[in-house]
Amino acid sequence: MATSEGSIIPKIMVNNNITDDSGIQIIIDGLKTNNTLQILNLYNNQLSDNMKSQLKVIQQYKRDGSNGYQQVNEMYTHIIT
């Protein structure tokens, strides 16, 4: 995601920091307009099956540039719990 100064962040890693679905909602909201993030790593976070499923669908939306999401051709979401 871009910072306030416009810097590009191509990868975000979140390890053991998300304890419920509301924590991931902030990331999901940012993914809609972001067009630079290529890799989102979520390791050992407490995500519901519903949120995991949503993130996989959003990954495809990002690749396609569909459903209101900015396109990032090689966007990958890695979820390991």
C-alpha positions as a LaTeX table, in Angstrom:
\begin{tabular}{lrrr}
\hline
Residue & $x$ (\AA) & $y$ (\AA) & $z$ (\AA) \\
\hline
Met1 & 0.00 & 0.00 & 0.00 \\
Ala2 & 1.23 & 3.50 & $-0.62$ \\
Thr3 & 2.29 & 5.61 & 2.33 \\
Ser4 & 1.17 & 9.20 & 2.79 \\
Glu5 & 4.32 & 10.32 & 0.98 \\
Gly6 & 3.47 & 8.10 & $-2.02$ \\
Ser7 & 6.08 & 5.42 & $-1.41$ \\
Ile8 & 5.31 & 1.98 & $-2.79$ \\
Ile9 & 5.07 & $-1.02$ & $-0.49$ \\
Pro10 & 5.08 & $-4.21$ & $-2.61$ \\
Lys11 & 4.85 & $-6.66$ & 0.30 \\
Ile12 & 3.15 & $-6.76$ & 3.71 \\
Met13 & 3.82 & $-9.43$ & 6.34 \\
Val14 & 1.51 & $-9.77$ & 9.35 \\
Asn15 & 2.54 & $-12.42$ & 11.85 \\
Asn16 & 0.55 & $-13.27$ & 15.00 \\
Asn17 & $-1.03$ & $-9.81$ & 15.16 \\
Ile18 & $-4.60$ & $-10.33$ & 13.97 \\
Thr19 & $-6.79$ & $-11.82$ & 16.66 \\
Asp20 & $-10.22$ & $-11.44$ & 15.06 \\
Asp21 & $-11.89$ & $-10.65$ & 11.75 \\
Ser22 & $-12.15$ & $-6.93$ & 12.47 \\
Gly23 & $-8.36$ & $-6.70$ & 12.30 \\
Ile24 & $-8.24$ & $-8.01$ & 8.75 \\
Gln25 & $-11.08$ & $-5.74$ & 7.62 \\
Ile26 & $-8.73$ & $-2.74$ & 7.62 \\
Ile27 & $-6.41$ & $-4.57$ & 5.21 \\
Ile28 & $-9.32$ & $-5.64$ & 3.01 \\
Asp29 & $-10.55$ & $-2.04$ & 2.81 \\
Gly30 & $-7.08$ & $-0.88$ & 1.74 \\
Leu31 & $-6.81$ & $-3.53$ & $-0.95$ \\
Lys32 & $-9.71$ & $-2.05$ & $-2.87$ \\
Thr33 & $-7.84$ & 1.08 & $-3.97$ \\
Asn34 & $-4.22$ & $-0.06$ & $-3.69$ \\
Asn35 & $-2.52$ & $-0.86$ & $-7.00$ \\
Thr36 & 1.04 & $-1.62$ & $-5.83$ \\
Leu37 & 0.81 & $-4.40$ & $-3.24$ \\
Gln38 & 1.84 & $-7.72$ & $-4.79$ \\
Ile39 & 2.29 & $-9.98$ & $-1.75$ \\
Leu40 & 0.21 & $-10.16$ & 1.42 \\
Asn41 & 1.60 & $-12.68$ & 3.92 \\
Leu42 & $-0.62$ & $-13.56$ & 6.87 \\
Tyr43 & 1.09 & $-16.11$ & 9.10 \\
Asn44 & $-0.27$ & $-17.48$ & 12.39 \\
Asn45 & $-3.16$ & $-15.04$ & 12.57 \\
Gln46 & $-6.55$ & $-16.02$ & 13.93 \\
Leu47 & $-8.70$ & $-15.65$ & 10.81 \\
Ser48 & $-12.08$ & $-17.29$ & 10.36 \\
Asp49 & $-12.68$ & $-19.56$ & 7.39 \\
Asn50 & $-14.98$ & $-16.85$ & 6.03 \\
Met51 & $-12.18$ & $-14.24$ & 6.08 \\
Lys52 & $-9.73$ & $-16.66$ & 4.48 \\
Ser53 & $-12.25$ & $-17.30$ & 1.73 \\
Gln54 & $-12.86$ & $-13.57$ & 1.25 \\
Leu55 & $-9.13$ & $-12.90$ & 0.92 \\
Lys56 & $-8.79$ & $-15.56$ & $-1.79$ \\
Val57 & $-11.70$ & $-14.05$ & $-3.72$ \\
Ile58 & $-10.18$ & $-10.57$ & $-3.36$ \\
Gln59 & $-6.86$ & $-11.92$ & $-4.65$ \\
Gln60 & $-8.65$ & $-12.92$ & $-7.87$ \\
Tyr61 & $-10.46$ & $-9.57$ & $-8.08$ \\
Lys62 & $-7.07$ & $-7.84$ & $-7.80$ \\
Arg63 & $-5.58$ & $-9.97$ & $-10.54$ \\
Asp64 & $-8.57$ & $-9.31$ & $-12.80$ \\
Gly65 & $-9.10$ & $-5.67$ & $-11.82$ \\
Ser66 & $-12.76$ & $-6.49$ & $-11.26$ \\
Asn67 & $-15.53$ & $-5.86$ & $-8.72$ \\
Gly68 & $-14.19$ & $-2.38$ & $-7.90$ \\
Tyr69 & $-10.62$ & $-3.49$ & $-7.10$ \\
Gln70 & $-7.55$ & $-1.88$ & $-8.70$ \\
Gln71 & $-5.66$ & $-4.37$ & $-10.86$ \\
Val72 & $-2.38$ & $-5.90$ & $-9.73$ \\
Asn73 & $-1.56$ & $-8.72$ & $-12.15$ \\
Glu74 & 0.62 & $-10.75$ & $-9.85$ \\
Met75 & $-1.12$ & $-10.26$ & $-6.50$ \\
Tyr76 & $-0.63$ & $-13.15$ & $-4.05$ \\
Thr77 & $-2.16$ & $-13.73$ & $-0.64$ \\
His78 & $-0.40$ & $-16.29$ & 1.53 \\
Ile79 & $-2.39$ & $-17.48$ & 4.54 \\
Ile80 & $-0.81$ & $-19.99$ & 6.89 \\
Thr81 & $-2.35$ & $-20.71$ & 10.28 \\
\hline
\end{tabular}
